Amino acid sequence: MDNLIDSLWHKYQGTQFLLTQRLSNDIPFAIVTAHNPLGSVLTPCQNRLLDRRLQRKIEQYNSPYRSLIGAAPDLSHMEKSWAVFIDKQQALELGREFKQHAIYYVNQGLLSLVACGDAPDDEVMIGDFTTRTQLVNELPDLHE
């Protein structure tokens, strides 16, 4: 199990983000997904149901949020995610509720990977968020 977490932790650090609009660097925000809890690959239907639950939970914060896609650098793996303007502790609670190994947090334009549970590190500073983003006209449909 440790090898799986180590492998995923390394992959998470290479994530790219597909956005339909730029996000402000003025307010910290989290990036959270409900897809593939604890690294288990689910069907598109299962991931869609979890994503809807996550969106309903996010709406309860009464904070701005935007959908985006977290993707492998070569786009071979993509997960629907949400940028949510909440604090880091709230984001960690959300990640844990949806059984995620980690969440991303952006503060003053700097992206970090934050562990929700067991991981090689509690938090890894990745760097400038904008270098990890790609603006697209529309997000890909992951549920076909």
N, CA, C and O atoms as a GROMACS GRO file, in nm:
protein
  576
    1MET      N    1   0.083  -0.120   0.000
    1MET     CA    2   0.000   0.000   0.000
    1MET      C    3   0.087   0.126   0.000
    1MET      O    4   0.055   0.224  -0.068
    2ASP      N    5   0.197   0.123   0.077
    2ASP     CA    6   0.285   0.239   0.081
    2ASP      C    7   0.340   0.271  -0.057
    2ASP      O    8   0.352   0.388  -0.094
    3ASN      N    9   0.374   0.168  -0.135
    3ASN     CA   10   0.426   0.191  -0.270
    3ASN      C   11   0.322   0.258  -0.358
    3ASN      O   12   0.356   0.344  -0.439
    4LEU      N   13   0.195   0.218  -0.343
    4LEU     CA   14   0.087   0.280  -0.420
    4LEU      C   15   0.076   0.428  -0.384
    4LEU      O   16   0.068   0.513  -0.472
    5ILE      N   17   0.075   0.458  -0.255
    5ILE     CA   18   0.064   0.597  -0.211
    5ILE      C   19   0.185   0.678  -0.259
    5ILE      O   20   0.169   0.791  -0.305
    6ASP      N   21   0.304   0.621  -0.248
    6ASP     CA   22   0.424   0.690  -0.296
    6ASP      C   23   0.414   0.720  -0.445
    6ASP      O   24   0.448   0.830  -0.489
    7SER      N   25   0.367   0.622  -0.522
    7SER     CA   26   0.353   0.639  -0.666
    7SER      C   27   0.250   0.747  -0.700
    7SER      O   28   0.275   0.834  -0.783
    8LEU      N   29   0.134   0.741  -0.633
    8LEU     CA   30   0.030   0.841  -0.657
    8LEU      C   31   0.078   0.980  -0.615
    8LEU      O   32   0.055   1.078  -0.685
    9TRP      N   33   0.145   0.988  -0.499
    9TRP     CA   34   0.194   1.116  -0.447
    9TRP      C   35   0.287   1.182  -0.550
    9TRP      O   36   0.280   1.303  -0.573
   10HIS      N   37   0.372   1.102  -0.611
   10HIS     CA   38   0.463   1.153  -0.714
   10HIS      C   39   0.383   1.201  -0.836
   10HIS      O   40   0.412   1.307  -0.891
   11LYS      N   41   0.285   1.123  -0.879
   11LYS     CA   42   0.202   1.162  -0.995
   11LYS      C   43   0.124   1.290  -0.966
   11LYS      O   44   0.112   1.376  -1.054
   12TYR      N   45   0.069   1.302  -0.845
   12TYR     CA   46  -0.008   1.422  -0.810
   12TYR      C   47   0.075   1.548  -0.827
   12TYR      O   48   0.021   1.654  -0.861
   13GLN      N   49   0.205   1.539  -0.804
   13GLN     CA   50   0.291   1.657  -0.813
   13GLN      C   51   0.310   1.704  -0.957
   13GLN      O   52   0.359   1.815  -0.979
   14GLY      N   53   0.273   1.622  -1.055
   14GLY     CA   54   0.285   1.660  -1.195
   14GLY      C   55   0.155   1.706  -1.258
   14GLY      O   56   0.150   1.734  -1.378
   15THR      N   57   0.049   1.713  -1.178
   15THR     CA   58  -0.083   1.745  -1.231
   15THR      C   59  -0.087   1.881  -1.301
   15THR      O   60  -0.027   1.978  -1.255
   16GLN      N   61  -0.159   1.883  -1.412
   16GLN     CA   62  -0.190   2.006  -1.486
   16GLN      C   63  -0.339   2.033  -1.468
   16GLN      O   64  -0.415   1.942  -1.436
   17PHE      N   65  -0.381   2.157  -1.488
   17PHE     CA   66  -0.521   2.192  -1.467
   17PHE      C   67  -0.578   2.260  -1.591
   17PHE      O   68  -0.520   2.355  -1.644
   18LEU      N   69  -0.692   2.210  -1.637
   18LEU     CA   70  -0.763   2.269  -1.750
   18LEU      C   71  -0.874   2.357  -1.694
   18LEU      O   72  -0.957   2.311  -1.615
   19LEU      N   73  -0.874   2.484  -1.734
   19LEU     CA   74  -0.970   2.582  -1.684
   19LEU      C   75  -1.039   2.651  -1.800
   19LEU      O   76  -0.982   2.664  -1.908
   20THR      N   77  -1.162   2.696  -1.777
   20THR     CA   78  -1.230   2.775  -1.879
   20THR      C   79  -1.213   2.925  -1.853
   20THR      O   80  -1.246   3.006  -1.939
   21GLN      N   81  -1.162   2.961  -1.737
   21GLN     CA   82  -1.132   3.101  -1.706
   21GLN      C   83  -1.022   3.106  -1.602
   21GLN      O   84  -1.008   3.014  -1.521
   22ARG      N   85  -0.945   3.212  -1.602
   22ARG     CA   86  -0.838   3.227  -1.504
   22ARG      C   87  -0.898   3.247  -1.365
   22ARG      O   88  -1.008   3.300  -1.350
   23LEU      N   89  -0.824   3.203  -1.265
   23LEU     CA   90  -0.865   3.220  -1.126
   23LEU      C   91  -0.776   3.326  -1.062
   23LEU      O   92  -0.657   3.334  -1.091
   24SER      N   93  -0.835   3.405  -0.975
   24SER     CA   94  -0.763   3.513  -0.909
   24SER      C   95  -0.656   3.460  -0.814
   24SER      O   96  -0.676   3.359  -0.746
   25ASN      N   97  -0.542   3.528  -0.811
   25ASN     CA   98  -0.438   3.497  -0.713
   25ASN      C   99  -0.459   3.573  -0.583
   25ASN      O  100  -0.385   3.552  -0.487
   26ASP      N  101  -0.560   3.660  -0.580
   26ASP     CA  102  -0.582   3.746  -0.463
   26ASP      C  103  -0.643   3.672  -0.344
   26ASP      O  104  -0.623   3.711  -0.229
   27ILE      N  105  -0.718   3.566  -0.373
   27ILE     CA  106  -0.788   3.493  -0.267
   27ILE      C  107  -0.743   3.347  -0.271
   27ILE      O  108  -0.748   3.285  -0.378
   28PRO      N  109  -0.700   3.291  -0.158
   28PRO     CA  110  -0.660   3.150  -0.158
   28PRO      C  111  -0.778   3.059  -0.194
   28PRO      O  112  -0.893   3.090  -0.164
   29PHE      N  113  -0.748   2.947  -0.259
   29PHE     CA  114  -0.852   2.850  -0.292
   29PHE      C  115  -0.795   2.709  -0.293
   29PHE      O  116  -0.674   2.688  -0.305
   30ALA      N  117  -0.887   2.614  -0.278
   30ALA     CA  118  -0.851   2.472  -0.280
   30ALA      C  119  -0.897   2.411  -0.412
   30ALA      O  120  -0.989   2.461  -0.476
   31ILE      N  121  -0.831   2.302  -0.450
   31ILE     CA  122  -0.876   2.221  -0.564
   31ILE      C  123  -0.901   2.082  -0.509
   31ILE      O  124  -0.810   2.016  -0.456
   32VAL      N  125  -1.026   2.037  -0.523
   32VAL     CA  126  -1.069   1.910  -0.464
   32VAL      C  127  -1.144   1.829  -0.569
   32VAL      O  128  -1.215   1.884  -0.653
   33THR      N  129  -1.127   1.698  -0.565
   33THR     CA  130  -1.203   1.607  -0.651
   33THR      C  131  -1.270   1.501  -0.564
   33THR      O  132  -1.232   1.480  -0.449
   34ALA      N  133  -1.370   1.436  -0.621
   34ALA     CA  134  -1.431   1.320  -0.555
   34ALA      C  135  -1.401   1.193  -0.634
   34ALA      O  136  -1.436   1.083  -0.591
   35HIS      N  137  -1.337   1.208  -0.749
   35HIS     CA  138  -1.309   1.093  -0.836
   35HIS      C  139  -1.213   0.994  -0.772
   35HIS      O  140  -1.123   1.032  -0.697
   36ASN      N  141  -1.233   0.868  -0.803
   36ASN     CA  142  -1.140   0.760  -0.770
   36ASN      C  143  -1.089   0.765  -0.626
   36ASN      O  144  -0.969   0.780  -0.603
   37PRO      N  145  -1.180   0.753  -0.527
   37PRO     CA  146  -1.139   0.763  -0.386
   37PRO      C  147  -1.030   0.662  -0.350
   37PRO      O  148  -1.032   0.546  -0.393
   38LEU      N  149  -0.935   0.709  -0.271
   38LEU     CA  150  -0.821   0.630  -0.224
   38LEU      C  151  -0.747   0.560  -0.338
   38LEU      O  152  -0.691   0.452  -0.320
   39GLY      N  153  -0.748   0.623  -0.455
   39GLY     CA  154  -0.673   0.571  -0.569
   39GLY      C  155  -0.739   0.456  -0.642
   39GLY      O  156  -0.681   0.401  -0.735
   40SER      N  157  -0.861   0.419  -0.601
   40SER     CA  158  -0.934   0.312  -0.670
   40SER      C  159  -1.000   0.368  -0.795
   40SER      O  160  -1.074   0.466  -0.787
   41VAL      N  161  -0.974   0.308  -0.910
   41VAL     CA  162  -1.030   0.358  -1.035
   41VAL      C  163  -1.176   0.312  -1.044
   41VAL      O  164  -1.204   0.193  -1.049
   42LEU      N  165  -1.267   0.409  -1.048
   42LEU     CA  166  -1.410   0.382  -1.057
   42LEU      C  167  -1.459   0.402  -1.200
   42LEU      O  168  -1.387   0.455  -1.285
   43THR      N  169  -1.581   0.359  -1.225
   43THR     CA  170  -1.642   0.380  -1.357
   43THR      C  171  -1.680   0.527  -1.371
   43THR      O  172  -1.695   0.597  -1.271
   44PRO      N  173  -1.697   0.574  -1.495
   44PRO     CA  174  -1.743   0.712  -1.513
   44PRO      C  175  -1.874   0.741  -1.440
   44PRO      O  176  -1.892   0.850  -1.385
   45CYS      N  177  -1.965   0.645  -1.438
   45CYS     CA  178  -2.093   0.664  -1.370
   45CYS      C  179  -2.073   0.682  -1.219
   45CYS      O  180  -2.133   0.770  -1.158
   46GLN      N  181  -1.989   0.599  -1.159
   46GLN     CA  182  -1.961   0.611  -1.015
   46GLN      C  183  -1.894   0.744  -0.984
   46GLN      O  184  -1.930   0.810  -0.886
   47ASN      N  185  -1.798   0.785  -1.067
   47ASN     CA  186  -1.732   0.914  -1.045
   47ASN      C  187  -1.829   1.030  -1.061
   47ASN      O  188  -1.821   1.127  -0.986
   48ARG      N  189  -1.920   1.020  -1.157
   48ARG     CA  190  -2.018   1.127  -1.178
   48ARG      C  191  -2.107   1.142  -1.054
   48ARG      O  192  -2.136   1.254  -1.013
   49LEU      N  193  -2.150   1.030  -0.996
   49LEU     CA  194  -2.234   1.037  -0.876
   49LEU      C  195  -2.158   1.100  -0.759
   49LEU      O  196  -2.213   1.183  -0.686
   50LEU      N  197  -2.032   1.061  -0.741
   50LEU     CA  198  -1.951   1.122  -0.635
   50LEU      C  199  -1.930   1.271  -0.660
   50LEU      O  200  -1.934   1.351  -0.566
   51ASP      N  201  -1.909   1.308  -0.786
   51ASP     CA  202  -1.889   1.448  -0.820
   51ASP      C  203  -2.013   1.531  -0.787
   51ASP      O  204  -2.001   1.643  -0.737
   52ARG      N  205  -2.129   1.477  -0.815
   52ARG     CA  206  -2.253   1.550  -0.782
   52ARG      C  207  -2.267   1.568  -0.632
   52ARG      O  208  -2.309   1.674  -0.586
   53ARG      N  209  -2.233   1.465  -0.555
   53ARG     CA  210  -2.236   1.477  -0.408
   53ARG      C  211  -2.139   1.585  -0.361
   53ARG      O  212  -2.172   1.666  -0.274
   54LEU      N  213  -2.020   1.585  -0.420
   54LEU     CA  214  -1.920   1.686  -0.384
   54LEU      C  215  -1.970   1.826  -0.417
   54LEU      O  216  -1.955   1.918  -0.336
   55GLN      N  217  -2.029   1.844  -0.533
   55GLN     CA  218  -2.079   1.976  -0.570
   55GLN      C  219  -2.186   2.023  -0.472
   55GLN      O  220  -2.186   2.139  -0.431
   56ARG      N  221  -2.278   1.934  -0.433
   56ARG     CA  222  -2.381   1.972  -0.335
   56ARG      C  223  -2.316   2.014  -0.202
   56ARG      O  224  -2.361   2.110  -0.139
   57LYS      N  225  -2.212   1.942  -0.162
   57LYS     CA  226  -2.142   1.977  -0.038
   57LYS      C  227  -2.073   2.113  -0.051
   57LYS      O  228  -2.078   2.195   0.040
   58ILE      N  229  -2.009   2.136  -0.165
   58ILE     CA  230  -1.940   2.263  -0.189
   58ILE      C  231  -2.038   2.380  -0.184
   58ILE      O  232  -2.006   2.486  -0.131
   59GLU      N  233  -2.158   2.361  -0.238
   59GLU     CA  234  -2.258   2.468  -0.238
   59GLU      C  235  -2.296   2.511  -0.097
   59GLU      O  236  -2.336   2.625  -0.077
   60GLN      N  237  -2.282   2.422   0.000
   60GLN     CA  238  -2.315   2.455   0.139
   60GLN      C  239  -2.218   2.555   0.200
   60GLN      O  240  -2.250   2.618   0.301
   61TYR      N  241  -2.100   2.571   0.142
   61TYR     CA  242  -2.003   2.667   0.194
   61TYR      C  243  -2.041   2.811   0.160
   61TYR      O  244  -1.990   2.905   0.222
   62ASN      N  245  -2.130   2.829   0.063
   62ASN     CA  246  -2.168   2.964   0.018
   62ASN      C  247  -2.046   3.047  -0.020
   62ASN      O  248  -2.040   3.167   0.006
   63SER      N  249  -1.950   2.982  -0.082
   63SER     CA  250  -1.829   3.047  -0.133
   63SER      C  251  -1.822   3.024  -0.283
   63SER      O  252  -1.877   2.927  -0.334
   64PRO      N  253  -1.754   3.114  -0.354
   64PRO     CA  254  -1.740   3.093  -0.499
   64PRO      C  255  -1.667   2.962  -0.529
   64PRO      O  256  -1.579   2.919  -0.454
   65TYR      N  257  -1.705   2.900  -0.640
   65TYR     CA  258  -1.637   2.778  -0.685
   65TYR      C  259  -1.646   2.769  -0.836
   65TYR      O  260  -1.735   2.828  -0.898
   66ARG      N  261  -1.554   2.694  -0.895
   66ARG     CA  262  -1.549   2.676  -1.041
   66ARG      C  263  -1.509   2.532  -1.070
   66ARG      O  264  -1.426   2.474  -0.999
   67SER      N  265  -1.565   2.475  -1.174
   67SER     CA  266  -1.523   2.341  -1.215
   67SER      C  267  -1.396   2.352  -1.298
   67SER      O  268  -1.372   2.452  -1.366
   68LEU      N  269  -1.315   2.249  -1.291
   68LEU     CA  270  -1.193   2.240  -1.370
   68LEU      C  271  -1.158   2.093  -1.383
   68LEU      O  272  -1.224   2.007  -1.325
   69ILE      N  273  -1.055   2.064  -1.457
   69ILE     CA  274  -1.007   1.927  -1.474
   69ILE      C  275  -0.863   1.920  -1.425
   69ILE      O  276  -0.779   2.002  -1.463
   70GLY      N  277  -0.835   1.822  -1.341
   70GLY     CA  278  -0.698   1.789  -1.304
   70GLY      C  279  -0.652   1.677  -1.395
   70GLY      O  280  -0.723   1.577  -1.410
   71ALA      N  281  -0.536   1.692  -1.455
   71ALA     CA  282  -0.494   1.595  -1.558
   71ALA      C  283  -0.346   1.561  -1.548
   71ALA      O  284  -0.265   1.640  -1.501
   72ALA      N  285  -0.315   1.441  -1.595
   72ALA     CA  286  -0.175   1.403  -1.614
   72ALA      C  287  -0.117   1.495  -1.721
   72ALA      O  288  -0.191   1.543  -1.807
   73PRO      N  289   0.014   1.522  -1.719
   73PRO     CA  290   0.074   1.612  -1.817
   73PRO      C  291   0.044   1.576  -1.963
   73PRO      O  292   0.032   1.664  -2.048
   74ASP      N  293   0.032   1.446  -1.992
   74ASP     CA  294   0.002   1.403  -2.130
   74ASP      C  295  -0.148   1.387  -2.155
   74ASP      O  296  -0.189   1.339  -2.261
   75LEU      N  297  -0.231   1.427  -2.057
   75LEU     CA  298  -0.377   1.420  -2.062
   75LEU      C  299  -0.430   1.276  -2.072
   75LEU      O  300  -0.544   1.255  -2.112
   76SER      N  301  -0.347   1.178  -2.036
   76SER     CA  302  -0.390   1.038  -2.040
   76SER      C  303  -0.485   1.003  -1.926
   76SER      O  304  -0.558   0.904  -1.934
   77HIS      N  305  -0.485   1.083  -1.821
   77HIS     CA  306  -0.576   1.063  -1.708
   77HIS      C  307  -0.630   1.200  -1.668
   77HIS      O  308  -0.554   1.295  -1.651
   78MET      N  309  -0.763   1.209  -1.654
   78MET     CA  310  -0.826   1.336  -1.616
   78MET      C  311  -0.932   1.311  -1.510
   78MET      O  312  -1.001   1.209  -1.511
   79GLU      N  313  -0.944   1.405  -1.417
   79GLU     CA  314  -1.046   1.398  -1.314
   79GLU      C  315  -1.115   1.533  -1.301
   79GLU      O  316  -1.049   1.637  -1.290
   80LYS      N  317  -1.248   1.530  -1.301
   80LYS     CA  318  -1.326   1.650  -1.274
   80LYS      C  319  -1.293   1.695  -1.132
   80LYS      O  320  -1.289   1.614  -1.039
   81SER      N  321  -1.269   1.822  -1.116
   81SER     CA  322  -1.232   1.878  -0.986
   81SER      C  323  -1.303   2.012  -0.969
   81SER      O  324  -1.370   2.060  -1.060
   82TRP      N  325  -1.287   2.069  -0.853
   82TRP     CA  326  -1.350   2.197  -0.821
   82TRP      C  327  -1.249   2.288  -0.753
   82TRP      O  328  -1.180   2.248  -0.659
   83ALA      N  329  -1.241   2.410  -0.800
   83ALA     CA  330  -1.167   2.515  -0.729
   83ALA      C  331  -1.269   2.580  -0.636
   83ALA      O  332  -1.372   2.630  -0.680
   84VAL      N  333  -1.239   2.579  -0.507
   84VAL     CA  334  -1.333   2.628  -0.406
   84VAL      C  335  -1.261   2.729  -0.318
   84VAL      O  336  -1.153   2.701  -0.266
   85PHE      N  337  -1.321   2.845  -0.302
   85PHE     CA  338  -1.260   2.952  -0.224
   85PHE      C  339  -1.294   2.933  -0.076
   85PHE      O  340  -1.376   3.005  -0.018
   86ILE      N  341  -1.226   2.833  -0.016
   86ILE     CA  342  -1.240   2.801   0.127
   86ILE      C  343  -1.100   2.790   0.186
   86ILE      O  344  -1.001   2.786   0.113
   87ASP      N  345  -1.093   2.786   0.320
   87ASP     CA  346  -0.960   2.777   0.381
   87ASP      C  347  -0.906   2.634   0.374
   87ASP      O  348  -0.979   2.540   0.344
   88LYS      N  349  -0.779   2.621   0.403
   88LYS     CA  350  -0.710   2.492   0.388
   88LYS      C  351  -0.771   2.384   0.477
   88LYS      O  352  -0.786   2.270   0.434
   89GLN      N  353  -0.806   2.420   0.600
   89GLN     CA  354  -0.863   2.319   0.692
   89GLN      C  355  -0.997   2.267   0.639
   89GLN      O  356  -1.022   2.147   0.644
   90GLN      N  357  -1.082   2.357   0.590
   90GLN     CA  358  -1.209   2.314   0.531
   90GLN      C  359  -1.184   2.222   0.411
   90GLN      O  360  -1.254   2.122   0.393
   91ALA      N  361  -1.086   2.258   0.331
   91ALA     CA  362  -1.054   2.178   0.212
   91ALA      C  363  -1.005   2.039   0.251
   91ALA      O  364  -1.042   1.940   0.187
   92LEU      N  365  -0.923   2.030   0.354
   92LEU     CA  366  -0.875   1.900   0.401
   92LEU      C  367  -0.991   1.814   0.452
   92LEU      O  368  -0.996   1.694   0.426
   93GLU      N  369  -1.084   1.876   0.524
   93GLU     CA  370  -1.201   1.803   0.572
   93GLU      C  371  -1.283   1.750   0.454
   93GLU      O  372  -1.332   1.637   0.457
   94LEU      N  373  -1.298   1.832   0.352
   94LEU     CA  374  -1.370   1.792   0.231
   94LEU      C  375  -1.298   1.677   0.162
   94LEU      O  376  -1.362   1.579   0.121
   95GLY      N  377  -1.168   1.688   0.148
   95GLY     CA  378  -1.091   1.581   0.086
   95GLY      C  379  -1.104   1.450   0.163
   95GLY      O  380  -1.118   1.343   0.104
   96ARG      N  381  -1.098   1.459   0.295
   96ARG     CA  382  -1.111   1.338   0.377
   96ARG      C  383  -1.251   1.278   0.366
   96ARG      O  384  -1.267   1.156   0.357
   97GLU      N  385  -1.353   1.365   0.365
   97GLU     CA  386  -1.491   1.316   0.353
   97GLU      C  387  -1.510   1.237   0.223
   97GLU      O  388  -1.583   1.138   0.220
   98PHE      N  389  -1.443   1.280   0.117
   98PHE     CA  390  -1.456   1.214  -0.012
   98PHE      C  391  -1.341   1.117  -0.039
   98PHE      O  392  -1.314   1.079  -0.153
   99LYS      N  393  -1.272   1.077   0.070
   99LYS     CA  394  -1.169   0.972   0.067
   99LYS      C  395  -1.057   0.997  -0.034
   99LYS      O  396  -1.019   0.908  -0.110
  100GLN      N  397  -1.007   1.119  -0.033
  100GLN     CA  398  -0.897   1.156  -0.122
  100GLN      C  399  -0.764   1.149  -0.046
  100GLN      O  400  -0.758   1.177   0.073
  101HIS      N  401  -0.659   1.112  -0.117
  101HIS     CA  402  -0.526   1.110  -0.056
  101HIS      C  403  -0.476   1.253  -0.031
  101HIS      O  404  -0.400   1.277   0.062
  102ALA      N  405  -0.519   1.348  -0.117
  102ALA     CA  406  -0.465   1.484  -0.108
  102ALA      C  407  -0.560   1.583  -0.174
  102ALA      O  408  -0.650   1.546  -0.249
  103ILE      N  409  -0.537   1.709  -0.142
  103ILE     CA  410  -0.603   1.821  -0.210
  103ILE      C  411  -0.490   1.914  -0.256
  103ILE      O  412  -0.376   1.902  -0.212
  104TYR      N  413  -0.524   2.006  -0.343
  104TYR     CA  414  -0.430   2.112  -0.381
  104TYR      C  415  -0.477   2.239  -0.314
  104TYR      O  416  -0.596   2.259  -0.293
  105TYR      N  417  -0.381   2.326  -0.282
  105TYR     CA  418  -0.417   2.456  -0.226
  105TYR      C  419  -0.332   2.562  -0.295
  105TYR      O  420  -0.211   2.546  -0.311
  106VAL      N  421  -0.398   2.671  -0.334
  106VAL     CA  422  -0.330   2.782  -0.402
  106VAL      C  423  -0.340   2.905  -0.314
  106VAL      O  424  -0.450   2.950  -0.282
  107ASN      N  425  -0.225   2.958  -0.275
  107ASN     CA  426  -0.220   3.077  -0.191
  107ASN      C  427  -0.119   3.173  -0.253
  107ASN      O  428  -0.003   3.138  -0.271
  108GLN      N  429  -0.164   3.294  -0.284
  108GLN     CA  430  -0.080   3.396  -0.348
  108GLN      C  431  -0.016   3.342  -0.476
  108GLN      O  432   0.099   3.370  -0.507
  109GLY      N  433  -0.094   3.263  -0.550
  109GLY     CA  434  -0.049   3.211  -0.678
  109GLY      C  435   0.041   3.090  -0.671
  109GLY      O  436   0.084   3.039  -0.775
  110LEU      N  437   0.072   3.042  -0.549
  110LEU     CA  438   0.160   2.926  -0.533
  110LEU      C  439   0.078   2.800  -0.504
  110LEU      O  440  -0.004   2.797  -0.413
  111LEU      N  441   0.102   2.698  -0.584
  111LEU     CA  442   0.032   2.570  -0.574
  111LEU      C  443   0.105   2.477  -0.478
  111LEU      O  444   0.226   2.460  -0.487
  112SER      N  445   0.029   2.416  -0.386
  112SER     CA  446   0.087   2.314  -0.301
  112SER      C  447  -0.004   2.192  -0.299
  112SER      O  448  -0.125   2.202  -0.319
  113LEU      N  449   0.056   2.077  -0.275
  113LEU     CA  450  -0.014   1.950  -0.260
  113LEU      C  451  -0.017   1.920  -0.112
  113LEU      O  452   0.086   1.916  -0.046
  114VAL      N  453  -0.138   1.898  -0.058
  114VAL     CA  454  -0.154   1.880   0.086
  114VAL      C  455  -0.217   1.744   0.113
  114VAL      O  456  -0.324   1.712   0.060
  115ALA      N  457  -0.152   1.664   0.195
  115ALA     CA  458  -0.200   1.529   0.225
  115ALA      C  459  -0.324   1.533   0.313
  115ALA      O  460  -0.332   1.610   0.408
  116CYS      N  461  -0.421   1.448   0.280
  116CYS     CA  462  -0.540   1.432   0.363
  116CYS      C  463  -0.520   1.322   0.467
  116CYS      O  464  -0.596   1.313   0.563
  117GLY      N  465  -0.420   1.240   0.448
  117GLY     CA  466  -0.392   1.129   0.539
  117GLY      C  467  -0.246   1.090   0.526
  117GLY      O  468  -0.158   1.176   0.521
  118ASP      N  469  -0.222   0.960   0.522
  118ASP     CA  470  -0.084   0.910   0.508
  118ASP      C  471  -0.028   0.946   0.372
  118ASP      O  472  -0.090   0.920   0.269
  119ALA      N  473   0.088   1.003   0.372
  119ALA     CA  474   0.159   1.039   0.249
  119ALA      C  475   0.306   1.058   0.285
  119ALA      O  476   0.339   1.075   0.402
  120PRO      N  477   0.394   1.056   0.185
  120PRO     CA  478   0.536   1.077   0.214
  120PRO      C  479   0.565   1.212   0.282
  120PRO      O  480   0.659   1.222   0.361
  121ASP      N  481   0.486   1.314   0.253
  121ASP     CA  482   0.502   1.446   0.313
  121ASP      C  483   0.364   1.500   0.348
  121ASP      O  484   0.265   1.462   0.285
  122ASP      N  485   0.357   1.590   0.448
  122ASP     CA  486   0.229   1.653   0.480
  122ASP      C  487   0.188   1.753   0.372
  122ASP      O  488   0.071   1.764   0.337
  123GLU      N  489   0.288   1.825   0.320
  123GLU     CA  490   0.261   1.926   0.218
  123GLU      C  491   0.386   1.946   0.133
  123GLU      O  492   0.498   1.949   0.183
  124VAL      N  493   0.363   1.959   0.003
  124VAL     CA  494   0.472   1.983  -0.091
  124VAL      C  495   0.440   2.109  -0.170
  124VAL      O  496   0.335   2.117  -0.234
  125MET      N  497   0.530   2.207  -0.167
  125MET     CA  498   0.514   2.327  -0.248
  125MET      C  499   0.553   2.291  -0.391
  125MET      O  500   0.666   2.250  -0.417
  126ILE      N  501   0.460   2.308  -0.484
  126ILE     CA  502   0.485   2.272  -0.624
  126ILE      C  503   0.537   2.391  -0.703
  126ILE      O  504   0.627   2.377  -0.786
  127GLY      N  505   0.479   2.509  -0.678
  127GLY     CA  506   0.527   2.628  -0.747
  127GLY      C  507   0.414   2.711  -0.805
  127GLY      O  508   0.300   2.702  -0.761
  128ASP      N  509   0.447   2.792  -0.904
  128ASP     CA  510   0.354   2.886  -0.965
  128ASP      C  511   0.235   2.812  -1.027
  128ASP      O  512   0.252   2.728  -1.116
  129PHE      N  513   0.115   2.844  -0.980
  129PHE     CA  514  -0.005   2.777  -1.028
  129PHE      C  515  -0.028   2.800  -1.177
  129PHE      O  516  -0.066   2.708  -1.249
  130THR      N  517  -0.003   2.922  -1.224
  130THR     CA  518  -0.035   2.952  -1.365
  130THR      C  519   0.047   2.869  -1.462
  130THR      O  520   0.002   2.845  -1.574
  131THR      N  521   0.166   2.824  -1.423
  131THR     CA  522   0.245   2.740  -1.514
  131THR      C  523   0.186   2.600  -1.527
  131THR      O  524   0.224   2.525  -1.617
  132ARG      N  525   0.093   2.565  -1.439
  132ARG     CA  526   0.028   2.433  -1.442
  132ARG      C  527  -0.111   2.440  -1.504
  132ARG      O  528  -0.183   2.340  -1.504
  133THR      N  529  -0.149   2.556  -1.558
  133THR     CA  530  -0.284   2.570  -1.610
  133THR      C  531  -0.285   2.583  -1.762
  133THR      O  532  -0.190   2.630  -1.824
  134GLN      N  533  -0.395   2.541  -1.818
  134GLN     CA  534  -0.420   2.557  -1.961
  134GLN      C  535  -0.564   2.604  -1.977
  134GLN      O  536  -0.657   2.537  -1.931
  135LEU      N  537  -0.583   2.719  -2.041
  135LEU     CA  538  -0.718   2.769  -2.066
  135LEU      C  539  -0.777   2.696  -2.186
  135LEU      O  540  -0.712   2.682  -2.290
  136VAL      N  541  -0.901   2.650  -2.171
  136VAL     CA  542  -0.972   2.581  -2.278
  136VAL      C  543  -1.109   2.645  -2.296
  136VAL      O  544  -1.161   2.707  -2.204
  137ASN      N  545  -1.166   2.631  -2.415
  137ASN     CA  546  -1.300   2.687  -2.440
  137ASN      C  547  -1.407   2.615  -2.360
  137ASN      O  548  -1.501   2.677  -2.310
  138GLU      N  549  -1.392   2.482  -2.348
  138GLU     CA  550  -1.484   2.405  -2.264
  138GLU      C  551  -1.409   2.285  -2.208
  138GLU      O  552  -1.312   2.236  -2.267
  139LEU      N  553  -1.456   2.240  -2.094
  139LEU     CA  554  -1.391   2.125  -2.030
  139LEU      C  555  -1.431   1.997  -2.102
  139LEU      O  556  -1.545   1.984  -2.147
  140PRO      N  557  -1.340   1.902  -2.114
  140PRO     CA  558  -1.375   1.775  -2.179
  140PRO      C  559  -1.482   1.701  -2.099
  140PRO      O  560  -1.487   1.711  -1.977
  141ASP      N  561  -1.567   1.627  -2.169
  141ASP     CA  562  -1.668   1.545  -2.105
  141ASP      C  563  -1.603   1.412  -2.067
  141ASP      O  564  -1.562   1.335  -2.154
  142LEU      N  565  -1.594   1.387  -1.938
  142LEU     CA  566  -1.527   1.266  -1.891
  142LEU      C  567  -1.623   1.150  -1.870
  142LEU      O  568  -1.581   1.042  -1.826
  143HIS      N  569  -1.750   1.171  -1.900
  143HIS     CA  570  -1.851   1.070  -1.864
  143HIS      C  571  -1.919   1.010  -1.985
  143HIS      O  572  -2.039   0.981  -1.981
  144GLU      N  573  -1.847   0.991  -2.091
  144GLU     CA  574  -1.909   0.933  -2.211
  144GLU      C  575  -1.906   0.783  -2.205
  144GLU      O  576  -1.953   0.716  -2.296
   0.00000   0.00000   0.00000
